[in-house]
């Protein structure tokens, strides 16, 4: 994997993000609210893979008085499959799906005096973007049409770096402490998650020190990153998040970028 130049990390600080409002009607995830005291960014489901208007409003109400960056959690129009089934869409269809979801959240946020700062794909959309430059570029172009300053959150790696340059868009390179990674620094999604909290915390310490992550081959690969994702449907993930807060101070991506460049 090619190494990329990154700003020097000057704080034991990094963005911690999670997905919220991933429910529909009376079916809600009651575990989500407890994450809000430990993350610096949330990705709010926008109604296609899951989510509904009331859920969006309640999520915005929950984060309004917290130092938490608001982002859109977008997915394929596949409620039955929870957005986990790949879809073969044209670039025009991708743009429509992205703009439809962002339009909903941005309007709700404006009505609540909040601003949407980033966009994170969900499920199959996220994995396809991690594996296909063309698909990821189409997402990035659609995101930029919705807002010039929106941050595109995606899997850390060469594809996201290429998309950043091609689309001239700000990106946030994401890692997951509980996922296995190969020698190229790519997440392996078809293997079981790592549930050993001590192992994951050591991973975090190593990442904060030099952006190196341990692979399935027990070697290390350099992967520059900006944010770490924590699942809201895993008890192990929540306990990991709480303990991770003792190691790193969670701050939104925009704040960390501004700090590292000397703007704050």
N, C-alpha and C positions, 0 to 999 in steps of 0.2 A: 504493500500500500504506500502511495506517495505521501511524503510528509509535507504539511502546509505551514506557512508562517502564521503565527498567532500572537496576539498581544500578551505580554508577560503577565502572569497571574499574580496580582499584588495583595490579594486578600484570601483568607480561607473562606471564600464566599462563592456560591454557585447558585444557579436557579434550580429550584425543585418544583416540578409541575405534576398535576394530576388532572384526570377527567372528571367532570361533574355534570349533573342534570341528565344522567344517562338512565332515564326512566320514561314511562309512558302512561298517562292517565293515573290510575291508582297504583300502578307498579313502580315503586320508587326504591332507590338504593339508600337505605337508612344509614349506611356507614360513611357516606360521603362527607357529611358535615364535620366529622372529627378530624379530617385531613386539613381543614382550612387553617388550623392553628400552626401547621408545620410546613406548609408550602408557600412559595412566593408567586406562583402563577397557576391559574386554572384554565382548563380548556372546556368550554361549555358546549354540550351537544346541541345541535341546531335543528333537529327535527326530521332528518332523513334516515339515518341509521337507527336513531332513537332520539328521544327528547320531544317536548311539546311546549307550547307557549307559556303555560303556567310554570313548568319546570325552569324555563329560561328566566322568567321574572323572579322566581324564588332564588335561583342561583345568584343573580345579580344583587338581589337584596342582601344575600348572605355575605357577599364579598365587599359590599359598598364601603363599609367602614374599616376595612382591613387593608394592610399594605400588600395587596395582591394584584398582580397584573391579570387583566381579563383577555382571554383568547377564545377563538372559535374552534370547536372540535367538529370537523366536517367529515362526512362519509358518503358512501354510495347510497342511493335510494333503495334500501333493502332492510326494512324493519324486521321482516320475518327471519332474516339471516343475521341480524344485528350488525350488518355492514361487513361481515367477515367473508363474503363470497365475492370473488373478483368479477368485475364487469368490463366488457370490451366497449368503451365509449369513444366516440369521435372527439376531436379537440373542441369542436363546438358544443358537444354535449357536456364535456368536462367543465367548460367555462360556465355553462348554464347551471350545472349542479353546484359549483363553487359559489357563484354570485347569488344564487337563490338562498343559500344558507347564510352567507355573510350578510346579505341584506337584512335578514331577519334579526340576527344578533346585533348588528351595528345600530339598527333602529331602536331596539329595546335598550341598548346601552346608552344611547344619546338621551332617551327619555328619562333615564335614571342618573344623568350627569356623569356617565362613565365613558371610557374610550376603549375600543377593542384594539389591542396591541399586536396580537399574533394569531397565527392560524396553524393548527396541528391536524393532519389527516388521521383517520381512524381505521383500524383493522386492515381489510384487504387494500384499501386505498393507500395506507401507510406503507404496507409491504411492497406494493407495486411501485411506489415512488422510490423505495430503497433499492429496487432492482432494475428499474428502467429509467434511463436518462430522459427519453422522449416523454414518458408519462409524467415524470417529475417536473419537467420543463413546462408542460401544459398546465399543471397545477400552479406553478409559480407565476406564469403569465396571467392566469385568471385571478389569482390573489392580488397581483399588482394592479389589475384593473379596478379591483374593489377599493384599494387604498394604497397610495404610493409608499407609505411608511410602514405598512404591515410587515411583520416578521414571519417568515416561512419556517416552521419548525419541522425538522425531518431527521431521519437517521444519519448520524455522523458518518462521513465517508466521502469518497471521491465523487460520487454522483451529485451529492448536494453541493459540493464545492464547484463543480462544473456548472450546475444550474445557477448558482449565485452569480457567476461571471456572465453567463449567457443572458440571463434575464435581468441582470443588474438589480438584484433584490437582496435585502438583508435576510440572512438566515440564522437560525439557532440550531446548532449541531447537538443532537440528542443521543444520550446513552441510557441504558437501563441496567442497573446493578444486578438484577436477577436473571438476565438473559446470558446464555453462553455466546462467546464470540470466537470467530475463526482467526486464522493467522493473518488475514487481510483486514481485520478489524470490523468485519461484518457480523451483525447479529444473526444467530441461528434460531429461526422461529419455530421449527418443527421438533425441537427438543424440549424436555421438561425444564421449567424454571428452576433456578438455584434458590433453595430455601434456607441455606445456611447463613444466618444473619452475620455471624462473625466474619465469614469469608467475604460477604458483600461489603461490610464496613472496611475491611482491609483494602478491598478494591477501590473504595471511595478515597481512602487516604493516599493510595498510590496515584490515582487520577489527579487529585489536587496537587500532588507534588510535581508530577511531570507528564500528565496526560497519557500514561501507559496503562493498558488494561490486560489482565491475564486471560489467555486464550484456552481453548479446549486442549491444546497441545502442551499446556503448562509453560508456554513462553509468554513474552510480553510484546504488544504491538502499540505503537504510538497513535493515539486517536484524539486530536484536538476536539474539545467539546464546550458547550455553553450551558446545557441544561440536562437534568436527570429526571426521568419519568418514574412515577410511582403509581402502581395500579390501585384503584379504589375497590377492587373486588377480591383482594387477597389480604388475609389477616397477617401473613408474613410481611407483606409490603408495608402495612401500616406500622408495625413494630420496627421495621427497618428504618422507615422514615423518621420516627421519633428519635431513634438512636443516631441517625445521620445528622440530626440537628445539633447534636453535641459535638460533632466534628466540623461541620461547615455551617456558616451563616447563610440561610436562604435569602437571596435577593433577586428581583426580576432581571431578566436579560438586559433590558434597556439600562437599568441602573448600573449593573456590573460593567457593561460596555462603556458607559459614561465615566465610571470611576477609573477603569483601566486606561482610558485615554486622557485622564486628567481634567475632565469636564466638571467633576464634583469633588 
